[in-house]
Every structure is written in structure tokens, then in C-alpha cells.
Amino acid sequence: MPDGTLVYCIGDIHGRDDLLRETAERVAADLKTRSFDHAVTVFLGDYIDRGPDSKSVVERLASGSWPTPLIALAGNHEDFLLTFVDDAGFLAFWRSQGGLETLHSYGVNIGPAMAGRGFEEVRATFTTCLPQQHRDFLEALKVSAVIGDYFFCHAGMRPGVTLDRQRRDDLLNIREPFLSSEAEHGKLVVHGHTPALAPELRPNRIGIDTAAFATGRLTCLVLEKDQQHFLPEGGSRTGQ
């Protein structure tokens, strides 16, 4: 990282606003222990689905209610929501990916959708329940960010393709051949999307999706100079 720059990076949240709130408190406490000129938090996407409170997660991020300025990146699940807004039939797939939990968090009656019917009615209700601020936030999400020697994206990148020529679909959905690649990508890629029980640190990538909605562990990576740390759930910070 450039001198004076402090970056927090947070993996897939999936509707766990309780964990996000706790992480905000930990970030705020950690900021007090460091000397820096500029701090920013990068969120790697998948704010919604599966967990119980997607609406609150989106509200927190869309309103900028966070201890630092933030860069919010798109995940494939945000694309699911935006696709459903335009195409009610997409709910046949989205409901298998945790979409019903998101709709329920916005106050939508999901009974018909659970039974596999009434998709257009559910879509119409949802579009009236979705605040314009939330929709604007979701539609404006970027697919990648570069800070210092790090490249941030939701899922990963296509090996052998330069970072400035990556396809949106790969940045939001790729697993293989990215995960097993040992190639040098030009930057150290920080990503989520593929869950693991612990962060994965490899020479060419850092994966920080720890399946927060199921495990209760929302990973926060801290990058400063040439150092990489993880904020623990409690107590003092741990280092790598």
C-alpha cells in the first residue's frame, strides 16, 4: 500500500447486518490504534440473500454509515436482484439462491413465491418496497478497484487476461481456472465469492469469503504498507 494509506476489506456479508455492525465497531476501534493519512474500506459484494437482514445491510452501505469512506463492489447476488426487478420470471432461479430472504427483509409477502407462483405480483410489490436510494446504490456498484499493489473484485479474474481487459461476468462469477492458478496476475487479487472456513492466502490471491451467513464469521482484512492483518472477532488483532 502507498505510505499513509490504510485499507480495510470485507468479504461476503449475505444479509448479516448484525455481523456488519460488529465489524464497524471493530474497524472504528482499530482506527484509533493506527497512524495514517487516508483510510478506506473496500466491500467485495454479495451484500444480500441467504441471511436475514439484507435490507439493513444495503441501507448501512448506501447511506455511508461506516467509520471510513467506502468503495462498494458488485457481487453476483446484486446482479440477481437487479435482474429480478426487470424480469419476474428470474425469481424461479433467484429463490434458490437466497432471494426469498432478501424479499422478506423488504417486507414482501413471499408466500406465493415459496409455492412457485405469483412471481409478477411479488416483483411489483418489491419494486414499490425497494427505496430509490437502495436501487441507485446497487446500480452504481463498480466491479473492481485497484489500490497500490492490490486488485479487488468479487469472484476473481481470468488468468492470462490483463486486469484492464477482464470481463464483468468473470469478475462476478469465476471460480476455475482462477482459484487453482499459480500465475502472476500483475496485482495481488483480493476476492470473495468462494466460501472457505478461513481466509485463503496465496502468493497471487487472498480469498476472504468465510460464509458469514452460515458460520457467523465476517472476515475483515487490513492492508497497510507491506503488511496484511485480519481483525479478529474479539481481542487484539492477528497478523499474517
C-alpha positions as CSV (number, residue, x, y, z in Angstrom):
1,M,0.0,0.0,0.0
2,P,1.2,3.6,-0.6
3,D,2.6,5.2,2.5
4,G,-0.1,6.6,4.7
5,T,-2.9,4.5,3.1
6,L,-4.9,2.1,5.3
7,V,-7.3,-0.3,3.6
8,Y,-9.9,-2.5,5.3
9,C,-11.5,-5.1,3.0
10,I,-14.6,-7.1,3.9
11,G,-15.9,-10.3,2.4
12,D,-19.3,-11.5,1.5
13,I,-22.0,-10.3,4.0
14,H,-25.1,-12.0,2.7
15,G,-27.7,-10.3,4.8
16,R,-25.8,-10.5,8.2
17,D,-26.2,-6.9,9.3
18,D,-25.5,-8.0,12.9
19,L,-22.0,-9.1,11.9
20,L,-21.6,-6.0,9.8
21,R,-22.5,-3.7,12.7
22,E,-20.0,-5.6,14.9
23,T,-17.3,-5.2,12.2
24,A,-18.0,-1.5,12.0
25,E,-17.3,-1.2,15.7
26,R,-14.0,-3.2,15.4
27,V,-12.9,-1.1,12.5
28,A,-13.6,2.1,14.5
29,A,-11.6,0.7,17.4
30,D,-8.7,-0.4,15.2
31,L,-8.5,3.1,13.5
32,K,-7.6,4.5,16.9
33,T,-4.5,2.3,17.1
34,R,-3.0,3.3,13.8
35,S,-1.3,6.3,12.2
36,F,-2.5,7.1,8.6
37,D,-3.3,9.8,6.2
38,H,-6.1,8.1,4.4
39,A,-8.3,5.1,5.3
40,V,-10.9,3.4,3.1
41,T,-13.0,0.2,3.3
42,V,-13.5,-2.0,0.3
43,F,-16.5,-4.2,0.2
44,L,-16.3,-7.2,-2.1
45,G,-20.0,-7.6,-2.9
46,D,-22.8,-10.1,-2.1
47,Y,-24.5,-7.9,0.5
48,I,-27.8,-9.6,0.1
49,D,-29.5,-13.0,0.0
50,R,-29.4,-16.0,2.4
51,G,-29.0,-14.1,5.6
52,P,-32.0,-12.5,7.5
53,D,-31.4,-8.7,7.0
54,S,-30.3,-7.8,3.5
55,K,-32.3,-4.5,3.6
56,S,-30.4,-3.2,6.7
57,V,-27.0,-4.2,5.1
58,V,-27.9,-2.2,1.9
59,E,-29.2,0.7,4.0
60,R,-26.0,0.9,6.0
61,L,-23.8,0.9,2.9
62,A,-26.0,3.1,0.7
63,S,-26.1,5.7,3.4
64,G,-22.4,5.6,4.1
65,S,-22.9,4.6,7.7
66,W,-19.3,3.4,8.2
67,P,-16.2,4.5,10.1
68,T,-14.3,5.3,6.9
69,P,-15.1,6.2,3.3
70,L,-16.1,3.1,1.4
71,I,-15.7,1.5,-2.0
72,A,-18.6,-0.9,-2.6
73,L,-18.1,-3.5,-5.4
74,A,-20.8,-5.6,-7.1
75,G,-21.3,-9.3,-6.4
76,N,-23.3,-11.7,-8.5
77,H,-26.1,-11.6,-6.0
78,E,-26.6,-7.9,-6.5
79,D,-27.0,-8.7,-10.2
80,F,-29.7,-11.3,-9.3
81,L,-31.7,-8.6,-7.6
82,L,-31.4,-6.1,-10.4
83,T,-32.3,-8.8,-13.0
84,F,-35.5,-9.7,-11.0
85,V,-36.5,-6.0,-10.9
86,D,-36.8,-6.2,-14.7
87,D,-37.8,-9.9,-15.1
88,A,-40.2,-11.5,-12.7
89,G,-39.5,-15.0,-14.2
90,F,-36.0,-14.8,-12.9
91,L,-37.3,-15.5,-9.4
92,A,-37.6,-19.2,-10.4
93,F,-33.8,-19.2,-10.1
94,W,-33.2,-16.4,-7.6
95,R,-35.3,-18.0,-4.9
96,S,-32.9,-21.0,-4.9
97,Q,-30.0,-18.6,-4.2
98,G,-31.4,-16.9,-1.1
99,G,-33.5,-14.3,-2.9
100,L,-36.6,-15.0,-0.8
101,E,-34.8,-14.0,2.4
102,T,-34.0,-10.7,0.7
103,L,-37.5,-10.1,-0.4
104,H,-38.8,-10.9,3.1
105,S,-36.4,-8.4,4.6
106,Y,-38.0,-5.7,2.5
107,G,-41.5,-6.6,3.8
108,V,-42.6,-8.5,0.7
109,N,-45.1,-11.4,1.2
110,I,-43.1,-14.3,-0.1
111,G,-45.8,-17.0,0.4
112,P,-46.8,-17.2,-3.3
113,A,-43.1,-17.3,-4.4
114,M,-42.4,-20.1,-2.0
115,A,-45.1,-22.1,-3.7
116,G,-43.6,-21.2,-7.1
117,R,-46.3,-18.8,-8.3
118,G,-47.2,-15.2,-8.3
119,F,-43.8,-14.0,-9.4
120,E,-45.1,-10.9,-11.2
121,E,-47.1,-9.8,-8.2
122,V,-44.1,-10.3,-6.0
123,R,-41.9,-8.3,-8.4
124,A,-44.4,-5.5,-8.5
125,T,-44.6,-5.4,-4.7
126,F,-40.8,-5.4,-4.3
127,T,-40.3,-2.6,-6.7
128,T,-42.5,-0.4,-4.6
129,C,-40.7,-1.5,-1.4
130,L,-37.2,-1.0,-2.7
131,P,-36.1,2.5,-1.8
132,Q,-34.8,4.5,-4.7
133,Q,-31.6,5.1,-2.7
134,H,-31.0,1.4,-2.5
135,R,-31.7,0.9,-6.2
136,D,-29.3,3.7,-7.1
137,F,-26.6,2.2,-4.9
138,L,-27.0,-1.2,-6.4
139,E,-27.0,0.0,-9.9
140,A,-23.9,2.1,-9.4
141,L,-21.7,-0.6,-7.9
142,K,-18.3,-1.0,-9.5
143,V,-16.9,-4.4,-10.5
144,S,-13.3,-3.8,-9.4
145,A,-10.9,-1.5,-7.7
146,V,-7.1,-1.0,-7.6
147,I,-5.2,0.4,-4.7
148,G,-1.4,0.1,-4.6
149,D,-0.4,-3.4,-5.5
150,Y,-3.8,-4.9,-4.9
151,F,-6.7,-5.7,-7.3
152,F,-10.1,-6.0,-5.6
153,C,-13.1,-7.8,-7.1
154,H,-15.9,-10.1,-6.1
155,A,-15.0,-13.5,-7.6
156,G,-11.6,-13.3,-9.2
157,M,-10.2,-12.8,-12.7
158,R,-9.4,-14.8,-15.8
159,P,-5.8,-15.9,-15.8
160,G,-3.8,-14.8,-18.8
161,V,-6.0,-11.8,-19.4
162,T,-4.7,-8.4,-18.3
163,L,-6.6,-6.8,-15.4
164,D,-7.8,-3.9,-17.5
165,R,-9.5,-6.3,-20.0
166,Q,-11.4,-8.6,-17.6
167,R,-15.0,-9.4,-18.4
168,R,-17.7,-8.4,-15.9
169,D,-19.0,-12.0,-15.8
170,D,-15.6,-13.4,-14.8
171,L,-15.1,-10.7,-12.1
172,L,-18.5,-11.6,-10.6
173,N,-18.7,-15.3,-11.1
174,I,-15.4,-17.1,-11.9
175,R,-14.0,-19.9,-9.8
176,E,-11.8,-22.1,-12.0
177,P,-9.3,-21.7,-13.5
178,F,-8.7,-18.7,-11.2
179,L,-8.7,-20.5,-7.9
180,S,-6.1,-23.1,-8.8
181,S,-4.0,-20.8,-10.9
182,E,-0.4,-20.1,-9.8
183,A,0.1,-17.4,-12.4
184,E,1.3,-13.9,-11.5
185,H,-1.7,-11.6,-12.2
186,G,0.1,-8.2,-12.2
187,K,-1.5,-7.4,-8.8
188,L,-2.4,-9.4,-5.7
189,V,-6.1,-10.2,-6.2
190,V,-8.3,-9.9,-3.2
191,H,-11.7,-11.6,-3.6
192,G,-14.7,-13.3,-2.1
193,H,-17.4,-15.4,-3.7
194,T,-15.9,-18.9,-2.9
195,P,-16.5,-19.6,0.7
196,A,-14.0,-21.3,3.0
197,L,-13.8,-21.8,6.7
198,A,-10.8,-19.5,6.9
199,P,-9.2,-16.8,4.7
200,E,-7.0,-18.2,1.9
201,L,-3.7,-16.5,1.5
202,R,-1.7,-17.5,-1.6
203,P,1.1,-15.7,-3.5
204,N,-1.3,-14.4,-6.2
205,R,-4.6,-14.1,-4.3
206,I,-6.3,-13.6,-1.0
207,G,-9.8,-15.1,-0.6
208,I,-11.9,-13.7,2.3
209,D,-15.4,-15.2,1.9
210,T,-15.8,-17.1,5.2
211,A,-19.6,-17.8,4.6
212,A,-20.7,-15.3,7.2
213,F,-24.4,-16.1,6.8
214,A,-23.7,-19.7,7.9
215,T,-20.6,-19.5,10.1
216,G,-21.1,-16.2,11.8
217,R,-17.6,-15.1,10.7
218,L,-17.3,-12.0,8.6
219,T,-13.7,-11.5,7.6
220,C,-12.1,-8.1,7.6
221,L,-8.6,-7.9,6.0
222,V,-6.4,-4.9,6.9
223,L,-3.7,-3.8,4.4
224,E,-1.1,-1.2,5.4
225,K,2.3,-0.7,3.7
226,D,3.6,-4.3,3.1
227,Q,1.6,-5.8,6.0
228,Q,-1.6,-7.9,5.9
229,H,-3.7,-8.4,9.1
230,F,-7.1,-9.7,10.0
231,L,-9.3,-8.1,12.5
232,P,-10.4,-10.9,14.9
233,E,-14.0,-11.2,16.2
234,G,-12.7,-10.0,19.6
235,G,-9.5,-9.1,21.4
236,S,-6.3,-7.9,19.7
237,R,-5.6,-8.1,16.0
238,T,-3.9,-11.1,14.4
239,G,-1.2,-10.8,11.8
240,Q,0.0,-12.7,8.8
